[in-house]
Amino acid sequence: MKEGIIMKIKSAVVNELNAPYVLEDLTISEMREDEILVKIVASGMCHSDDFVRSKQTMYTFPIVLGHEGSGIVEKVGSAVHGFEAGDHVVLSFEYCGHCDSCLTGVPASCDDWGTLNERGRRADETYYFHREDGSPVSNYFSQSSFSTYTLARERNLTKVTKDVDLRLVGPLGCGFMTGSGTVLNGLKPAPGSSIAVFGTGAVGLAAMMAAKIAGCTKIIGIDIHDNRLETAKELGATHVINSKTADVHEEINKLTNGKGVNYTVDTTGVPPVIRTAIEVLAKGGVTAPVGGTSKPVELNTFMDLAAQNKAIQGVLMGKSIPQLSIPQLIEFFEAGSFAFDKLVHFYKFEDINQAAADSLSGKVVKPVLIMDEEYAPGQ
């Protein structure tokens, strides 16, 4: 690619609220000196993508979504260090690297999070994507991985070895990192402790696998789908509860001799479920509500929390540093203790709407779109 050429790419565009994905030919702007051009091999689909597509948020339409990308570096800007053409990478969120949160190892709390990940364009108001008529299309998570190519920055990228299958690892940039990090970096359960995870989607199942890695000896998976609960048992749950057919409070009391569990994770974002996740805690227990929701939860802070020394732990993006957490999860995977490949289902890029529908229905835990069908591991 010659310097200065504005590339033509294919992207999945959402044109308005509640609209389907439409594959369109867009142009991607000239790469800046601090940017990196990445050829996307594959991208996971996350419920956050559908949340933006179906809810009124700060993002503006039209927009190219996608934030669990993996690919190959095509070209790097002159101010970029640590990456070169041909590097294999996983994409995640961007962070500034110099605010108090970033410097203390919590980049998901970056002071510039909104500007970097939610603005939809560069700080100078220019856009990354345009239609052929010149009209702009918004960027998402400083990544927009539902595209054949994208522009990113150094802190969006984590380098992986070329023997790693890029078709698998994109979801490590958000969903699987969020679930595992909630346990490993947020709750930090002591070996031998107990945990209940509400919701057995990608985030919840990752949390359960992480709980097993952390040494929890009682790992309870809770859902309304028996097939998901069977998967939970395969991946580390010691017990499962179908909350449609059983009383969660009674079952957890039976399993813990009436004491409750030390930790809970809610991935559903459903207010009554969040309350249950607090109520089933043992004295001194901690809950992490990580499911996205726009609805409030009513609590009596003294009776529900203080009187029993219970706590709510806020955990965004698993409190992860992607450049540390993603390689760690790959090591766990290669050691056989983080089998996220069992949750992945591949789709052709043009089948993106079917992939989204299968994700929302619960038919598939983690859809992954393949943009580069010629890719093979080790290239």
GIZI-V224857 format. One record per residue. PHI is phi in whole degrees, 0 to 359 (NA if undefined). D_FIRST is the distance of its C-alpha to the first C-alpha in whole Angstrom. Layout:
PHI,D_FIRST  PHI,D_FIRST
This chain:
NA,0  283,4  302,7  91,9  289,7  268,10  280,9  266,12  224,13  246,17  225,19  268,23  254,25  257,28  272,29  199,33  304,35  68,36  276,34  285,32  286,28  233,27  287,23  229,21  273,18  243,17  247,14  251,13  290,13  302,11  293,11  276,14  294,15  259,17  246,15  228,13  271,11  240,13  275,12  282,16  271,18  204,21  210,23  290,27  251,29  241,32  297,35  296,33  298,31  291,34  300,36  292,33  292,33  245,37  238,38  283,38  235,36  283,35  283,31  251,31  264,30  290,27  213,26  257,23  272,25  103,25  212,25  231,25  273,22  219,20  186,17  235,14  295,13  267,9  198,9  237,12  288,13  294,15  265,18  274,18  237,20  91,21  226,17  213,14  304,12  98,14  296,16  265,18  220,20  248,22  260,22  219,25  286,26  258,26  212,28  285,29  89,30  228,33  281,36  301,39  295,38  297,34  289,36  259,39  85,37  233,37  296,33  292,34  259,36  310,34  301,35  258,32  307,32  299,32  296,30  278,27  247,27  240,29  288,28  86,25  199,23  286,23  297,26  271,25  77,25  275,22  256,20  279,17  241,18  217,19  280,20  295,20  278,23  93,22  288,24  280,23  232,23  290,24  265,22  230,25  57,25  53,22  210,21  49,21  276,20  278,21  200,18  285,15  222,13  209,14  253,14  219,17  235,19  307,20  281,24  281,22  250,21  235,23  282,22  233,24  287,24  284,22  274,26  284,26  284,25  296,23  290,24  266,27  271,27  307,25  298,29  294,29  284,28  215,30  303,33  289,34  291,34  296,36  295,39  292,39  293,38  304,41  278,43  286,42  256,41  265,43  287,47  49,47  294,49  285,52  306,52  90,55  275,55  244,54  212,52  239,51  243,48  265,48  100,45  242,44  274,40  300,37  293,38  295,42  292,41  296,39  297,42  291,44  297,43  293,42  298,46  293,47  300,45  285,46  99,50  296,51  259,54  230,54  237,51  251,52  262,50  233,51  199,49  249,51  246,49  298,51  295,48  293,46  292,49  295,49  297,45  301,46  295,49  293,47  255,44  136,47  293,49  274,53  214,54  225,53  225,55  270,54  286,55  278,56  245,59  219,60  276,61  299,58  301,61  297,63  294,61  290,59  299,63  297,64  286,61  240,62  55,66  80,65  275,63  93,60  263,57  288,55  219,52  223,50  232,47  254,46  249,43  272,45  73,45  270,48  309,51  297,54  289,52  299,51  297,55  299,56  298,53  280,55  295,58  273,58  288,57  289,60  302,61  81,59  283,56  230,52  244,50  238,46  271,46  249,42  286,42  293,40  206,43  249,44  255,48  282,50  240,53  274,56  223,58  261,61  299,59  281,63  291,64  279,60  237,59  301,61  297,64  241,63  55,60  275,57  219,54  253,51  253,47  283,44  222,41  254,38  53,35  68,37  47,37  264,35  258,32  309,29  291,28  259,32  288,33  296,30  299,30  296,34  294,34  296,32  296,34  299,37  298,36  293,35  275,39  87,40  253,41  219,38  275,38  292,36  297,34  288,37  257,37  267,33  229,33  273,29  226,29  292,26  304,24  290,26  263,29  300,28  291,31  293,33  299,32  296,33  296,36  293,37  291,36  293,39  282,41  88,41  296,41  234,38  285,37  223,34  288,31  232,28  272,25  258,23  271,19  247,18  283,21  268,19  294,19  220,22  306,24  92,23  293,20
